Structures are given as C-alpha cells and as structure tokens.
Amino acid sequence: MKRNLLIVIGDLDVGGTARHLTRVLPHLNRDIFQVTVYTLTHKGMLAPILERAGIPVIEPWGGSRIRKLVPRIFRLGPLFPLTILRLMLVMCRVRPDVVHFFLPMAYLAGGICALCMGVRHPVMSRRSLSVYQRSHPVLARMERWLHRHMQAVLGNSAAVLDDLRKEGVPEERLGLIYNGIDLSPFVKKITRKELLPAQNVNDATLVFVIVANLIHYKGHANLLRAFGKVQARLPKNWVLLCVGRDDGIGDELMARARENRIFRNVRWLGPRSDTAQLLMASDIGLLCSDEEGFSNSLLEGMAAGLPMVVTDVGGNAEAVVDGETGFVVPSRDPERLGEAILKLVEDPELCRRMGEKGRERIKKKFSVETCVQAYEQLYAGLMAGAKKPIRDFLPHQED
C-alpha cells in the first residue's frame, strides 16, 4: 500500500528550495510514496515541473488570482484564512502519513494545522541560518514551541544544525540532508552566442557568474566593490553575469556598479530557466552571501565544472574545499574576495584543476540520488515507527 506524503511550502517560484523540490520529489519511489504539494500563496513558476511528473500541486482558493489583483501589502488579510482552511481540508482528504514543511512560513502555518489535525509524523526542514529570527522574536518563539512537536527536524548543512541545537531541538530528532544535484543538465553545452545573443559576450570573454536573487544578504554590493578594486588587473574583455530575481535592490546595485566603474562589464540577466547552460558557458563561479544555509547555486556551479569563490558562511565551506575546489573567503571583505578572484584569473590551469575536482566532489557527495535516498529512508523509518535517532535513518555522510 502506498504511503501519503504531503509537502508544504510557501510557493514554487524560482528559488533554491523550490528548485530543490523539483529535483527530488519526482525521483521518490512512486511504488511507495504518493506525493502531494501544498503551496501557501500560489503555485509558482516551477509547479508545472512537478505536475508533469504526476505530482499534484494545490494552492489556496483564488491564490493566483489574489496575487495578481491585490497589492502585496494587502494580500495577507484575504489569503491567510483561505490558506489555513484549504490546508486543513487537504490534510483531511490526503490523510498524510508524513507532512514535511519547508521554510519558516510553511512551518509556522502548516505546523499548527498539522497539530490540530493530529498528523502522526510531522517533519520540518530549515534551509537557512536563523538570522531572520532577530527581526521576528514572536515568530521565533513559535518556531521553538513547534520544534517540540516535530518527529524530525532537518538541516541542509552542519551550520544550520548548530542553530537548531541552540534552539533546543534534541539531538535524536536532528538530521542532516545535503542538497542534491542532478548532473544530467550539465552535459550538453550551448554556445555563448546562443545563450547571450544581445550581451556582447564571445569565446574570448572572461565570464564570471553569480546565481543569486538580488537581496541584500546575498552580498552583490561587496562583489561589485571587489571587482572595482581589481578591475585594472583583469583582462580587457570580461563580464559578470548576475542571474536572479530582483527583490527590490536592482537599481541600487546598478548605481554601485557605476560607482565602481564596472557598469559596462555587468550583465543583469534576471531569473533564467537555463541556469545550467549559463554556468557551463562561464569561467569562474561566485557566491558572496553574508548569510547562507546551503546554496543550490554553489553546487550547480561545481557541477558545471567551475572553480568557485565563496564566502565562509553557512554550509559554503562544507561544499567548497578551500584551495582544492575553489577559495573560501571571509564575508563582507571585498579585498579578500578580489584577491581570490585574481588568483584564478592569473592561473588558468588552477581554474581547470579546481573545476574538475569540484565536479568530482558533486558526484561523490552531493548527487540527487544520495539526497533522494536520504529522504526515502527518513520517511520509511518514521512510518515504520522505529524508535531511534533520526541520524540513524539517514545514509552516512562521508567527506
């Protein structure tokens, strides 16, 4: 008999967690698990990927319509009761054996619904550091209260697990599941001319790439400062591809690019569905966040064979081996960031070697197959009622 799994997330718009779920959920064993996804606000851009794989995606009544017609600041009033009511009805209909909440809002809203409905096996995944709680102390206390009622509390990096320990989650309920990367999109290359027809990028261009939504904590401003400091030592023909959704700071970052005299070198590409091809068409990957849980885009850069320059936050140093698959530098330090960039620019053979080792590390430690296996073993162990620490359900994490 199939077991019912309900996934709850805010939405499936382009973002690290949404992309993670579109990779993992279609690969779960369909002979064992019947998967349903519930989104708190609207389905989102990536929902069709799951629906094509036969996974129902359910949104609140009128969720997409409210999103289109009602300004963001006024949406919560009409949407919240619809969200809660429909989620509880979905729980009644699906009768899930496991409900798995991804990200804080899904955890808060869905966790309370699960307790009210008597769900036997609630699971939470934290995929970022707890810095966000400083601005929301009441919600932080609610999360700590909910922790006591979860059968499993998961992190996607050791750094995230450390935060959860500090919040009082017992060790036996903690589990580590790293993000998993599907290597199949990182095989066939598309030419730069096809990918970037209007960007004046050719085979002689030195291409840097950062895949991160334009949010303050993603560190784009420090990256622009770093390039401003080292631009005189860069080849004449170089570009920085900034791939990601503008969450409100795009104009500010463009002004910073002008201040650092590199505006003509930066390409603001917005969200793209061809991220794998853009990475494979680049030379050096970058991730300069001030805070991070565990970045999908970092793993994707390594899967594309790029040497990575990353900041030492969250799980970045768990993925990138400093000096072997890239460089790990302090956050908020444009000088050290610029120095690491120059080391790669001035040594093409080092770039090639680091890129190859990074791709091998992805195959060994961060494959989608390993990630799917971990989820399947966790769900099966919980449903079987086994009384043992969560880490014992999961595959051994070798370095």
N, C-alpha and C positions, 0 to 999 in steps of 0.2 A: 504494500500500500504506500502511495506517495505521501510525503510529509509536506505540510504547507509552510512556506517561508514568506513572511511579509517584510519588505524593506521600506523604511520611512525616511524621506529626505526632503529638504525644502523645495528643490526643483532640479530639473535635469538640464539646465542651461550649461553652456561651456564653462567648465571649472574642473579643478583637479579631482574632487570626489565624484562628480558626475561622470567624468571620463573613466575613473577607476571602476565604477559600477558597470559601465557599458562594456568594459573589457572582461570583468569577472563573471557577472551574472549569466551571460549566455553560455558559459563553459561549465556551469554547475551541472551535475549529473541529473538529467531530466527524468531518469527512471526512478530517482529517489526523491527529488525536490520539485515541488510545484511552486514557482516564484511569482509573487505579485509585488508591484512597486506602487507606493502611495506618495504623491508629492503634496506638500502643504499649501503651495500657492498656485502653481500652474505646471503643466507637464515640462516644458522647456525644449530647447533645440535638439537635444540628444535623445529625447524619448523615442523617436522613430527607430533608432538603432535597436532598442530593446523590443519594441513592438514587432519589428520584422523578425526578431528571434523568437517570437511567440510568448513574450513576457508582457502581461497586461500592465499598463501604466494608468493609474487613476488619479484624477485631480479633484479638488472640491467643486461642487456645483458652481458653474459660472466662473471658475478660477481664471481661465484665459481671458474671458470677456471683461471681468473686473480689472484685470491687469491692463487691458487696452484702453478702457474708458475712464478709469478712476486714477487720479494722480497718486503717486506712490505714498505720499504722506497721509492720505485718507483711506488707504486700502484696508488697513488692519481692522477697522470697525466692521465693515460688511463681510470681510473674508474670514475672520477668526472663528465665529460661531459655525459658519459653513464648513470650515476645515475640520473642526473638532467633531461635529455631528457626523460628517461623512466618514471620517476615520473610524469612529466607533461602529458605524454601520458596516464598514468594510471588515473590521475585526469580527463582527458577528457573522458575516457571510463567509469569510475565508476560514475562520476558526484556526488561526495560525498556530503551529507548534512552536515556532520561534518568530519573534519580532525583533528586527535589527534596526536601530536608529543611527543615522549618520549625520553628524554635525549638531551643534548646540540647540538650535531652534526645534529641529526634529526630535531631539532627545527630550526637551522640556515639554513640548506639546504632546508628542507621542508617548512618552514615558508615563505621563499622568493618565492618558487614555488606557494604556496597557494595564496599569494597576487597577483602574476602575473596572476593566473588562475581565480581570483575572487571568491574563496571559501567563502561561506557565514558565516560559523561557525568554525573558526579555534580555536583549544584548545591546550595548552601546559601543560605538566607535568614536573616539576622539582623534582628530586628524590634524590638530594644530596645538601649539603651546597655549597655556591658559592665560596669556597676556590679556586677552579680550575681557576676562572676568573683572579686571581692575575698574573698568568703566561701568560694570553692571553687578554691583555687590549683591543685590537681592536675587538676581538670576543665578549668581554663583552659589549662593546658599541653597537654592532649589536644586541645583545640579548635585551638590554634595548629599542632599537628602535622597535624591533619586539613586545615587550610587549604591546605597544600602539595599535597594530592591532589585538590582541587576544580578543576573546569574553570571554574566561575563562582561568585563569592561576592557575594551581593546584599545591599543595604541598602534600607530604605524611607525613608531621609532622608539628607541630607548629613552630619548629625551622626553617624549610625550608620556611614557610610562612613569618617569620620575615625577612629573607634575601630578599624575593621578595618585601616586603613592602619598604625596604631600596632602592631597585632598581626602585621605583616609580610606582609599579603596584597599581592602585586604589583599595581600599578596596572592592568595589562592584564587582570587577572581580576576587577576590581571593576565592579559595575553598580548603577545606581540605578533602582528601580521604585517609584514612589509608590503608595500605596493608591488604589484606585478606588472611587467611589461610584455606585451605581445610583440615579438620580433618580426612577425610577418610583414608589417607595413614598412620595415626598414631594410628592404631588399632592392626594390626597383627604384633607380634614381631618375628624376626628371630634371631636365636642363634648367639652368638659372633663367634663361631667356623665356622658357615656357612658364616658369613659376612667377617671375617678376618682370613681366613684359614692359611695364612703364617705370621701372625703378632704376634704370641705367646701371645694371649690375651684369657683369660679364665674367668670363672664366679667369680673367686677370685680377678681379676684385678680391681683396681680402675681406671675408664676410664673417662678422660676429653676429651672434643671435642670442636674444633673451626671450623666453616664452613665459610671460607672467602678466596677469591683468594689471592695469595701471592703477595701483593702490599704493598709498604712502609707504606701507611697511615692506613692499617689495623692493625698495631701495633704488629705483631708477635714478633718482636725483644724485645719489652718490656715484652711480655708474657714469653718469654724464660728467660729473666732476673728474672722475678718474681719467676718462678719455680726454678731457680738456687739459689735464696735466701732462699726458704722454703723447698728444697728437703730433708734436714735432718729430717724434721718433718712429711714427707709424709710416707705412708706405703711403704714397700719394693717393692711391686708389683703394680706399677702404670704406665699408659701410657697417652700420649697426642696425640689424633688423629687430624692431620691437614688436613682438607678436602678443596680442592680448586685448581684452575689452577695456575701454576707457571707463573707469569708475569715478570719473569726475576731476582728475588731475592732469588730463592730457594737455590743456592749454598751459598750465604751469610748467610741465616738463618741456614743452616746446620752447618756452621762454628760457628755461635753464640751458637748453641746447644752444640757443643763441648766445647767452652769456658766456658759455664755454667755447664759443667759436667753432662748433661742430654741427650746426644745424643742417648744413648741406650733406652731411655724412649719415644722418639718422633717417631711417625709413619707418614710419608709423603704420603698421600693416593692419592693426585691429585684430579681432578674432578671426582665425582661419581654420578651415576644416582639413587643410593639407599640411599640418604641422610636421608630420614625419618627413615629408619631402623637403620642406624648408630647412629642417635640421640637417638632412643629408646633403643639401646644397650649400651648407655653411662650413666654416673652417674651425671656429672656436665657439664653444658654448659658455654662457654666463648665467649665474643666478646669484643675486646680491641682496637677498632679503635681510631685513632687520629681525624678523622672526619667521619661523617656519616649523611645520610639523614634519612632513616628509614629502618632498616635491616629486610629482609625476614628471614634470618637465625636465628635471635634472636627470632622472632615469632615462627619459626619452633621448636626451642629448647623448648620454653614454651609449644607448642602443644604436644611435646613428653613427657611432664611432668618433664622437667629438671629444677632444680634451676639454675638461670643464674647469672653470674658475668659479668658486662658490664661497659664500661666507660661512663662518663657523657658527651656525645657529641650527637648532632643531636636530634633525637627522641627517643634515648635509654631509657631515664628516663620517657618518655610517655608510654612506654610499660612495663618496669620493675618497680614495686613499691618497692623502696628500703626498705629492711628489711622484706618484705612480700612475694614477689615472687623471690627474689634474692637480690643481692647487686649492687649498683651503685657507682663506684669509680672514682676519677679524672683520666683523660687521662695522658699518659706519666709518670705514677707513679708506677713503679714496686713494691715498698714496700707496698703501699695500695692494689694493686692488689693481691700480695701474702698473705696479711693479710686476705682478703676476701675469698680467696681460702681455707686457713686454717680453717676459721670459719665453712665452710661447711664440710670439711674433718673430723673435730673433732666432728661434731654433725649430725650423720645420720638421726635422727628424724627431725631436722631442714630442711635437704635436702628434705626429703619426704614431709613435710608440704608445703614448698615453691614450690615444683614441682606441687603438687595438686592445689594450689592456682593459679599458673601460667597458668595451663591448663584451669581452670575455667575462668580466665580473657580472654583468647583467645576466648573461646566460646561466652562470653558476648560482647566483644568489637571489636575483630579482625577476625571475621569469613569471609569466602569468600562470603557468602550470603549477609552480610551487605555491603561489598565492591561492589559487582555486583549491588545491589540496588542503591547505590550512583551513579555509572556510568550511569545506565539506567535513573535515574531521571534527572541527569545533561543533558544527550543528548536529552531526550524528552523535557525538558524545553527550551533548546536552539532552537530546531527545531520548537517548537510551537511559538517562537518569544516573549516569556514572557519577559517583561521589569522589572526585579527585580534583586537584588544582587545574585551572584552565590551561596552564602551560603544558600539562601532560597530554592534552588533546591535540596539541599543535606539533608540526614537524620540527625537528631540531634545527635551530638556526646556526649554521656554520659560517664562520667569517671567510 
